[in-house]
Amino acid sequence: MAAHEQGLAGGLINTSFQLGGALVLAVVTAVVNASTTGTSSQSVLDGYHAAIVVPLIAAALGAVAMVRRPSALSVPAESELEEALEEAA
């Protein structure tokens, strides 16, 4: 990553952590509320059992995304960049 893009990358990472955490928390809360049928401790526990699937799925999707990502980003050579600039002009 180019030095001038590192601040942007850091901001994107922090934003994705915050947004992802808030989104998963909202979905988990919705699943708990939908799965809890009464006020007894057993029904609340059943709601939590159903909701534990959501973060497990999110973690599995994250693991799959990490495994399937490209191992290295291809950076064009300087000559390729110059050719692209000449074609654009």
Secondary structure, DSSP 8 states (H G I E B T S, - for coil): --GGGHHHHHHHHHHHHHHHHHHHHHHHHHHHHHH--SSSHHHHHHHHHHHTHHHHHHHHHHHHHHHHS-SS-----HHHHHHHHHHH-
